[in-house]
Amino acid sequence: MIELIGIFAGLFVVLAFYTTDHVRLRQHAIVSNVLFIWYALYLKLWPIIVLHAVLLLLNWKRLSELRSIWERSDSSLHMSDKERAVFVQGLKSNAHSWAMYGCQRVD
């Protein structure tokens, strides 16, 4: 059973790297951190516990920052319903979202 937890933890790391949406990336990373902590606690792997505990705190902090950006931008950005739907999916849909995230998406 513990090996299965380790495998799922690794799969969530891969999923986090595959994800293009910043919020989902942090959510997947948090799940992988929790699973790795659980796995390492069972096996008493203290360096892994410390590493993933620190990463868990960092991911939680970044996720809360992203959510606060979303809450502020939701009231300040003027987007059509279609643009808002694209923005919610994590795609950089217009100049406002590009400026907020500091990057561009080129299709």
Secondary structure, DSSP 8 states (H G I E B T S, - for coil): -HHHHHHHHHHHHHHHHH--SHHHHHHHHHHHHHHHHHHHHHHT-HHHHHHHHHHHHHHHHHHHHHHHHHHHHHHH----HHHHHHHHTT---SHHHHHHHT-----
